[in-house]
Amino acid sequence: MNLTVGEHSVHHIRRIVRSLLDEWELTRLTDSLELAVSELVTNVVRHVPDRRCSLVVVRQTAGVRVEVTDRCPHLPAVSDELDPDAEGGRGLALLDAVVDKWGVSPAGCGGKTVWFECGGGQVPLK
């Protein structure tokens, strides 16, 4: 899906992901995937000037792969030192906690693709 996301887009995208997981009979992954997708799309809303991205959700043999691609060249970074009172900066740490693996790769548009895979060995959130 090619999207221009806003403040309320995350809710709708979570519903789409939930629907796909229902169709694929992978509802055990719903909480983890909804949280992970929410974090990636929220990063687009907060950090990508034009708020445009593409979202790919793919069923794999052992679970699901999600990719969010944008045209912003700035790579996400996990902060080693977070201010306990900071409003943000924990999204990638949350992502790391709920998925099997994730990463960032360059995209042909001059931006990046942030991706994750879930379902092969990660214990789903309860």
VOLOLUM-566549 format. One record per residue (C-alpha): residue number from 1; x, y, z; residue in three letters; chain. Coordinates in steps of 0.02 Angstrom, whole numbers, plus 50000, padded with zeros to 5 digits. Example, Ala and Ser with C-alpha at 12.3 -4.5 7.8 and 13.67 -1.06 7.14 Angstrom:
2
> num / xx / yy / zz / residu / chaine
> 1 / 50615 / 49775 / 50390 / ALA / A
> 2 / 50684 / 49947 / 50357 / SER / A
//
This chain:
126
> num / xx / yy / zz / residu / chaine
> 1 / 50000 / 50000 / 50000 / MET / A
> 2 / 50062 / 50175 / 49960 / ASN / A
> 3 / 50005 / 50294 / 50095 / LEU / A
> 4 / 50013 / 50471 / 50159 / THR / A
> 5 / 49996 / 50447 / 50346 / VAL / A
> 6 / 49930 / 50564 / 50479 / GLY / A
> 7 / 49894 / 50563 / 50664 / GLU / A
> 8 / 49746 / 50444 / 50647 / HIS / A
> 9 / 49818 / 50327 / 50516 / SER / A
> 10 / 49896 / 50207 / 50641 / VAL / A
> 11 / 49725 / 50150 / 50702 / HIS / A
> 12 / 49667 / 50108 / 50526 / HIS / A
> 13 / 49829 / 50019 / 50480 / ILE / A
> 14 / 49817 / 49912 / 50638 / ARG / A
> 15 / 49642 / 49859 / 50582 / ARG / A
> 16 / 49709 / 49809 / 50411 / ILE / A
> 17 / 49849 / 49706 / 50492 / VAL / A
> 18 / 49724 / 49624 / 50611 / ARG / A
> 19 / 49613 / 49579 / 50463 / SER / A
> 20 / 49758 / 49499 / 50369 / LEU / A
> 21 / 49811 / 49399 / 50522 / LEU / A
> 22 / 49632 / 49338 / 50544 / ASP / A
> 23 / 49626 / 49285 / 50362 / GLU / A
> 24 / 49795 / 49196 / 50377 / TRP / A
> 25 / 49745 / 49113 / 50542 / GLU / A
> 26 / 49892 / 49196 / 50630 / LEU / A
> 27 / 49795 / 49287 / 50765 / THR / A
> 28 / 49924 / 49236 / 50895 / ARG / A
> 29 / 50035 / 49370 / 50819 / LEU / A
> 30 / 49906 / 49510 / 50824 / THR / A
> 31 / 49968 / 49604 / 50977 / ASP / A
> 32 / 50151 / 49597 / 50927 / SER / A
> 33 / 50119 / 49647 / 50746 / LEU / A
> 34 / 49999 / 49787 / 50790 / GLU / A
> 35 / 50125 / 49862 / 50911 / LEU / A
> 36 / 50270 / 49845 / 50790 / ALA / A
> 37 / 50174 / 49918 / 50642 / VAL / A
> 38 / 50112 / 50060 / 50752 / SER / A
> 39 / 50291 / 50106 / 50798 / GLU / A
> 40 / 50352 / 50108 / 50618 / LEU / A
> 41 / 50205 / 50209 / 50552 / VAL / A
> 42 / 50217 / 50330 / 50698 / THR / A
> 43 / 50400 / 50358 / 50652 / ASN / A
> 44 / 50344 / 50408 / 50477 / VAL / A
> 45 / 50216 / 50529 / 50549 / VAL / A
> 46 / 50346 / 50607 / 50664 / ARG / A
> 47 / 50504 / 50605 / 50559 / HIS / A
> 48 / 50463 / 50602 / 50372 / VAL / A
> 49 / 50423 / 50776 / 50306 / PRO / A
> 50 / 50296 / 50724 / 50173 / ASP / A
> 51 / 50228 / 50580 / 50279 / ARG / A
> 52 / 50224 / 50466 / 50127 / ARG / A
> 53 / 50270 / 50284 / 50143 / CYS / A
> 54 / 50234 / 50114 / 50073 / SER / A
> 55 / 50180 / 49971 / 50183 / LEU / A
> 56 / 50205 / 49789 / 50135 / VAL / A
> 57 / 50137 / 49646 / 50241 / VAL / A
> 58 / 50188 / 49473 / 50180 / VAL / A
> 59 / 50144 / 49303 / 50248 / ARG / A
> 60 / 50296 / 49191 / 50260 / GLN / A
> 61 / 50315 / 49007 / 50300 / THR / A
> 62 / 50351 / 49042 / 50484 / ALA / A
> 63 / 50256 / 49204 / 50510 / GLY / A
> 64 / 50245 / 49378 / 50438 / VAL / A
> 65 / 50364 / 49508 / 50366 / ARG / A
> 66 / 50320 / 49692 / 50368 / VAL / A
> 67 / 50412 / 49830 / 50274 / GLU / A
> 68 / 50386 / 50018 / 50287 / VAL / A
> 69 / 50478 / 50118 / 50155 / THR / A
> 70 / 50493 / 50307 / 50149 / ASP / A
> 71 / 50594 / 50436 / 50053 / ARG / A
> 72 / 50683 / 50510 / 50205 / CYS / A
> 73 / 50869 / 50466 / 50205 / PRO / A
> 74 / 50889 / 50484 / 50394 / HIS / A
> 75 / 50911 / 50314 / 50473 / LEU / A
> 76 / 50825 / 50272 / 50636 / PRO / A
> 77 / 50939 / 50252 / 50785 / ALA / A
> 78 / 50919 / 50161 / 50949 / VAL / A
> 79 / 50971 / 50275 / 51090 / SER / A
> 80 / 51085 / 50201 / 51222 / ASP / A
> 81 / 51039 / 50334 / 51348 / GLU / A
> 82 / 50858 / 50386 / 51364 / LEU / A
> 83 / 50798 / 50522 / 51479 / ASP / A
> 84 / 50669 / 50438 / 51592 / PRO / A
> 85 / 50552 / 50586 / 51563 / ASP / A
> 86 / 50572 / 50588 / 51373 / ALA / A
> 87 / 50411 / 50578 / 51273 / GLU / A
> 88 / 50490 / 50475 / 51133 / GLY / A
> 89 / 50641 / 50374 / 51084 / GLY / A
> 90 / 50583 / 50203 / 51141 / ARG / A
> 91 / 50499 / 50142 / 50982 / GLY / A
> 92 / 50642 / 50039 / 50912 / LEU / A
> 93 / 50675 / 49963 / 51083 / ALA / A
> 94 / 50492 / 49910 / 51088 / LEU / A
> 95 / 50506 / 49844 / 50911 / LEU / A
> 96 / 50658 / 49741 / 50960 / ASP / A
> 97 / 50564 / 49669 / 51109 / ALA / A
> 98 / 50413 / 49605 / 51012 / VAL / A
> 99 / 50482 / 49540 / 50846 / VAL / A
> 100 / 50602 / 49403 / 50797 / ASP / A
> 101 / 50716 / 49517 / 50696 / LYS / A
> 102 / 50715 / 49687 / 50616 / TRP / A
> 103 / 50828 / 49799 / 50515 / GLY / A
> 104 / 50848 / 49946 / 50400 / VAL / A
> 105 / 50901 / 49940 / 50218 / SER / A
> 106 / 50923 / 50074 / 50085 / PRO / A
> 107 / 50776 / 50101 / 49969 / ALA / A
> 108 / 50787 / 50143 / 49785 / GLY / A
> 109 / 50695 / 50307 / 49814 / CYS / A
> 110 / 50842 / 50379 / 49911 / GLY / A
> 111 / 50759 / 50335 / 50075 / GLY / A
> 112 / 50752 / 50179 / 50179 / LYS / A
> 113 / 50651 / 50024 / 50218 / THR / A
> 114 / 50626 / 49976 / 50399 / VAL / A
> 115 / 50571 / 49796 / 50410 / TRP / A
> 116 / 50533 / 49663 / 50538 / PHE / A
> 117 / 50487 / 49480 / 50544 / GLU / A
> 118 / 50378 / 49399 / 50675 / CYS / A
> 119 / 50314 / 49225 / 50707 / GLY / A
> 120 / 50461 / 49107 / 50693 / GLY / A
> 121 / 50518 / 49109 / 50872 / GLY / A
> 122 / 50457 / 49264 / 50962 / GLN / A
> 123 / 50338 / 49235 / 51106 / VAL / A
> 124 / 50180 / 49334 / 51065 / PRO / A
> 125 / 50125 / 49472 / 51183 / LEU / A
> 126 / 49983 / 49425 / 51300 / LYS / A
//
